[in-house]
């Protein structure tokens, strides 16, 4: 299989700081991969129980209750997207970068053998948990590649890493280098978003963002591709260079 074919059909690993992040930022990519028969796994490092569950706190719910709610919501959303989900329950606000957590992520890489990885951008002055997750995802990827690293499974290859679009991209040094057409699965992504009742205020925000990125996608795709007027898209940044035998 060529690198391009592997990236199209091979396993996908998504490393998400909090329970909802993967849905807003990568739900379209996940649904697309799953629709092509790829195995998609999302690892939630925390439930977003302290920092991204304000509504539940205002309703007077307790920490354990909130974790359970967010876990159920995220599991439902992953199910809609066609993905498996794992929770590492590492805590949020702050999400602490520890060798033990990095090691757990190495095990995820070795277990899932991803052809494509998605995670958070490396800068976010509004939410340090997000870049912390991104840094740990990159560190664990390198460790998983090392034949001498003590974890079950084969050493990892070199899956490309795509960074999610942060909530406020201009403040996070984010440039939309990759625009992914998610038009055919946007209905699936919207249903997954609607599983996240604790963050209902985000549903329309991320629908509008997909529409704006879709406009950019059309602008960059040339005038004659026959793309639908309602094209929807997600934006990503790459960490490593594209490897290809053909410039495209
Ligand atoms: Zn988050």
Boltz pocket constraint, residues with backbone or C-beta under 6 A from the ligand:
constraints:
  - pocket:
      binder: B
      contacts: [[A, 17], [A, 18], [A, 21], [A, 48], [A, 52], [A, 127], [A, 130]]
      max_distance: 6.0
